Amino acid sequence: MKFSEFTKITDHAVVLSPNGLCVAYANQFRLIIQDIRTLAVVNVCRCADTISDIHWSPDSSLVLCIMRKRNSIQVWSASPSNWSCKIDEGSTGLIDACWAMDSRHILTTCDYFLRITVWSLSNTSVSYMKYPKACPKNLAFSPGGRYLCLLERRDLQDCMSIFDCQLEWRLVVNVQLPTKDSCGLEWSPDGRYIAVYDSCLYDTVAIFTADGRHLHTFSMSKGENYHLGVKSIAWSPSGQLLAIGGFDQKCRILNHANWSCLVVLQHPLSKPIAPQLGLSPTGEVLESTLNSDSNRSYRVAIYQEEASEQLAGNPPSATPAGAVGRNYSIVSKPIQIPCLKPDPKKPNPKIGVGLCLFSPTGRYLVTRVDNAPGTLWVWRAGLRFSLISILTHTSGPVLSAAWDPQSTARLALCIGTDVVFMWTPQGCVAVEVSLSIFYPPHYYY
């Protein structure tokens, strides 16, 4: 594996273009755009202040730079050009900004979520959306970019509005939600469904069609003791499965036929896991080897990070004497997953399934429990879900994980060290990054 030279950036502001041909990164007030293949600098732009964040337009032709200190944004052409644009929110403040799917409109959110402003780069027109819900994931575009779904708070009630982006952002439908305190929504990849989920204090997930019809409301505490609610959700690429990660360390899988729960995936942290015995298909630790459908053992490959003298990507001659790297080893003895005890005095406790991510083909699902941040759980999806691999790390928590979009099943993850970890159904590998001072916090494909 080859790596480019080390480059200084500001606050991890580095983003790959959607077409994968360029990378944009910020160095204080400068925006630098480089070609991925040749590493040549394509364009250098000077902003009015320090760049807080960067967003590529969906067509990879424009770059948006957010300057929160000045409550303004600047837009630059990715190719060498004199064209530029500046948008100033002034005294209303600026929380965030994002692109519309047509790459010719920009949405900005002002302070206190008072409104969302739609700026047109084509005809300089301006539109406003009132009553946005004060939550990070309060809007989402349909996969084709035709419609925008927005969470709102009207008359002390949660509402959802759908706008037509091609008809001057006209309101199509507004519906009242069955949630008590919605905090996010997700379109299905096929554009047929919208999932709206409650905050951590409640456990409701509401499913709607693309035209706003209510299909189903799922509650995790139905028939159980009350507990904290939804931590994360993820659609499968086909839109036929919905994974719901809860604060109870369980991941529930819903199907699109009747929106019932197909299976509850468990993440055992209180008992040792014996690789010889394995686990039940849903991840439950077995006490015996009873040969029944409910207790049939399932072989699980457990990989544990350990110190090594040689890493993949470096020949033996290139490894300095006494150098210690990291690698994976297959566990053969019972192992208990290390977990952290959350501090009850701090808000937003690090517990529950905080990561659910399907592979590009939908064949695999990876999950992470936030109170066991150094461990990833890989499941085989389908008619019968089964846990096939557990990846444990001792150097630090798993900060980011990403599936390779050009591979059927290749997972890359980082733990904040100079080692790139990769998983495939055939095994795992650790690759050392040549620059020891570079510790990647995120990976992008």
Secondary structure, DSSP 8 states (H G I E B T S, - for coil): ---------STT-EEE-TTSSEEEEEETTEEEEEETTT--EEEEEE-SS---EEEE-TTSSEEEEEEGGGTEEEEEESSS-S-EEEEE-GGG---EEEE-TTSSEEEEE-GGG-EEEEEETTT--EEEEE-B-SSTB-EEE-TTSSEEEEEEEETTEEEEEEEETTTTTEEEEEEE-S-SSEEEEEE-TTSSEEEEEE-TT--EEEEEETTS-EEEEEETTTTS-----EEEEEE-TTSSEEEEEETTSEEEEEETTT--EEEEEE---SS-B-TTT-B-TTS-B-SS---STTT--B--EEEEEEEES--BTS-GGGS-TT--EEEEEE--S-B--------TTSSS-S-SEEEEEE-TTSSEEEEEETTSTTEEEEEE-SSS-EEEEEEE-SSS---EEEE-TTSSS-EEEE-SSSEEEEEETTEEEEEE-S-TT---S----
